[in-house]
Amino acid sequence: MSVTHCHSCGMALNQDCACGNYCQYCIDEKGNLLPRETIKAGIADWLKSFSPHNDKTDFEKRAEHYMKAMPAWADAD
């Protein structure tokens, strides 16, 4: 089985994913990519889950940096 990754958030996708290049968390019910700010907030929450007692880190800024490595957001400012 081949594994690819979501082009928006990096989540692993299996070959049978009907979502194309995006995971279920990055698309709406019609299969359209969610807005950048929605994805960024989700990634920030995910990053924060690794250190929930850290209130000094700007997780939104870290999420923005992380998204620059994702094909869906690489060219976005």
Residue, then its C-alpha position, 0 to 999 in steps of 0.5 A: m500500500s502506497v502512502t502519500h501525505c495531505h498537501s495542506c497539513g501533511m497528514a498521512l493518506n492511504q492509496d484508497c483515499a477518495c479525497g485526492n490530495y487532501c485529508q478529511y480535515c482540510i476539505d469541506e463536504k464538497g471536497n473543496l480546500l478549507p480557507r487558509e486561516t481555518i487550516k492554520a488554526g487547526i495546525a496550531d491546535w495540533l502543535k499546541s497539543f504536544s505542549p499544552h502548558n506552554d503559553k510562551t510559544d506562538f503556535e499560530k506563527r509556528a503553524e504558518h511556518y509549517m504550512k510553507a512546506m506544504p504544497a497547497w500553501a508553499d506559494a501563499d504569503 
